[in-house]
Amino acid sequence: MKARRLLAVSGKEFLHVRRDPRSLVLAIAIPVVLLLLFGYVLTLDVDRVPMAVWDRSRTPESRELVSRFEGSRYFQVAQRAEGYPEVEEALDRGQVLAALVIPEDFAGKVRSDRSSVVQLLLDAAEANTATIALGYAEAVVSGYSSDLEVRWAHAKGLQGIRPPIDVRSRVWFNTDLESRNFIIPGLISVIMMIIAALLTSLTVAREWEQGTMEQLIATPVTAPELILGKLLPYFVIGMMDLVVAVAMGKYLFHVPMRGSLPLLFGIAAVFLVGALSLGMLFSVSTRSQFPASQMAMAFTFLPSYLLSGFVFSIDSMPPVVRAITHLVPSRYFVKVIKGIYLKGVGLGTLAVDTAPLLVFGAGLLLAATRMFRKKLG
Amino acid sequence: MTAPGGISVSARDLTRRFGDFVAVNRVTFDVRRGEVFGFLGPNGAGKSTTIRMLCGLLAPTAGEATVAGFDLRTQAESVKTRIGYMSQRFSLYEDLTVEENIDFFGGIYRIPSGRKRERKEWAIRMAGLSDHVRTRVAHLSGGWKQRLALGCAILHEPPILFLDEPTSGTDPISRRSFWDLIYSLSGGGTTVFLTTHHMDEAEYCDRLGLVYRGELVAMGSPRELKDGFPVERAEGIAPTLEDVFVSLVEGMDRAAGPVAEVRG
């Protein structure tokens, strides 16, 4: 392999990218747009769920319950209802996602230490939101309930009584429970994978389609010189995308970065080589831009989106699907990037997930080089 | 560098099949060092297929060939360091400028840094593109593209040059200056192997092989071909190469007759 030939190929390829508005848009604009879109739109947080309240009790006790809902950041009383038709209508129209109905005898039962029942209606058309809202609502009610118990015991002269079990939870790694903090790092890996594979999927195929490959394979250039030479400019572009994405994460989305930035860039470089080589493999084997880019899209977008653990937890997938995720390079990189961003862990902990990335990168690069034939037909 | 005996290119029963179709059928010939050797024949006769095999772009189905003393079957990559190749399409990078194309091929052929500048200037001057160094190739006319493609193909001063339909799509003036260049290269010892379907152009070659339907039907200098195959023409009019070619081909089509050959 001769450095001079490799650099000649790289230089030429870089000029192609600079002269082609299409690949410039693909390389720079799309990652930024994707980050903005996903960063702002894709939030899994359940905040300020609008709710309707029908307080039939109208007592200090019932008002305290309602104010506890209002006081939590998860609910917002959007409507005061008088009767079921009104509650139903608000739910039907989607004005509220939950409705709380407090019965007339609520205060009476509470005062006389008999169990009272309140009704919570939920719009489960959005199952995920409903489940989370239900959990919050139960926590609000049981918090009030145990406070009442303690008060009641005190009134009876039983000093020092406390609820038997008190959960003291500490949230680690993503202390604000902000979904953006794990979506942005995961998104960076998805974007890198898709863009890198798409860019290289076009490069060798374009030369076959335009006839310049016939000229090129009549020269002494070797397969490694050609493949590596063509990868180099896209590697630089991929790393630039990473810099832009990390900067956007920090300054636009305020995602905390706890780990080492050089470590992140180092492992990302390995991941990037794998993604670029995958696109290159499609380009080399199809010799045609359209099928190569389709394959690059099919093999990167859905797997890195659905099977990487970027949003959808791998632990809750069926065993067969979980097994398949082991073949998706993004799976390992998502773990690495989340580990560095949220937990600040070092290479020692990340080695387990870095090793498969090295295997993927080296394997795909070798496959692309081996698949390249310096022959027509 | 050439094989002993001054033979630059040698083919023995060279054959290429695409499925059932025989594109090149047992072609045998030698090209001497410094010779301008032309393959003349209609489209689809197997001219391009032959040139692609000799450049190591297509593997022969059967037969043997040596180029610059290297065996095409086992040393195709060594062949590629000794040849220049210009395809029919003048395969340049259209989005790159004249200068960028030359620099790219200069890098690919690893032209020594001492010679690099001189060769680049030579190519630009030869192509007549001194005023268009920074023009993108897409904006050049056919004749300019042809000369630039030729310049890129011989930037590394290869001993053997393969040209596939080098003058297709160019005007008569470009064609004339192109032939001046071919003669000066040949005078300097470069072997030139080219294909053409222009009868007038074939007259400029030192020796010709007439190809038809994948077979080499006759071989010799233009003079020998015209003398060796008497063709009936009106009194006092000398037969042209075209007459020779047509009569040979008609004979072949009638009888699927034997391969005729004139040894010079």
Chai-1 contact restraints between the chains, C-beta under 6 A:
chainA,res_idxA,chainB,res_idxB,connection_type,confidence,min_distance_angstrom,max_distance_angstrom,comment,restraint_id
A,R4,B,G107,contact,1.0,0.0,6.0,A-B,restraint_1
A,R4,B,R110,contact,1.0,0.0,6.0,A-B,restraint_2
A,R5,B,I108,contact,1.0,0.0,6.0,A-B,restraint_3
A,A8,B,F104,contact,1.0,0.0,6.0,A-B,restraint_4
A,A8,B,G107,contact,1.0,0.0,6.0,A-B,restraint_5
A,A8,B,I108,contact,1.0,0.0,6.0,A-B,restraint_6
A,K12,B,F104,contact,1.0,0.0,6.0,A-B,restraint_7
A,L15,B,L96,contact,1.0,0.0,6.0,A-B,restraint_8
A,R19,B,D95,contact,1.0,0.0,6.0,A-B,restraint_9
A,G211,B,R89,contact,1.0,0.0,6.0,A-B,restraint_10
A,G211,B,S91,contact,1.0,0.0,6.0,A-B,restraint_11
A,T212,B,S91,contact,1.0,0.0,6.0,A-B,restraint_12
A,E214,B,S87,contact,1.0,0.0,6.0,A-B,restraint_13
A,E214,B,S91,contact,1.0,0.0,6.0,A-B,restraint_14
A,Q215,B,S87,contact,1.0,0.0,6.0,A-B,restraint_15
A,Q215,B,S91,contact,1.0,0.0,6.0,A-B,restraint_16
A,I217,B,L57,contact,1.0,0.0,6.0,A-B,restraint_17
A,A218,B,C55,contact,1.0,0.0,6.0,A-B,restraint_18
A,A218,B,L57,contact,1.0,0.0,6.0,A-B,restraint_19
A,A218,B,Y85,contact,1.0,0.0,6.0,A-B,restraint_20
A,T219,B,I108,contact,1.0,0.0,6.0,A-B,restraint_21
A,P220,B,K80,contact,1.0,0.0,6.0,A-B,restraint_22
A,P220,B,T81,contact,1.0,0.0,6.0,A-B,restraint_23
A,V221,B,I108,contact,1.0,0.0,6.0,A-B,restraint_24
A,L376,B,L57,contact,1.0,0.0,6.0,A-B,restraint_25
A,L376,B,L58,contact,1.0,0.0,6.0,A-B,restraint_26
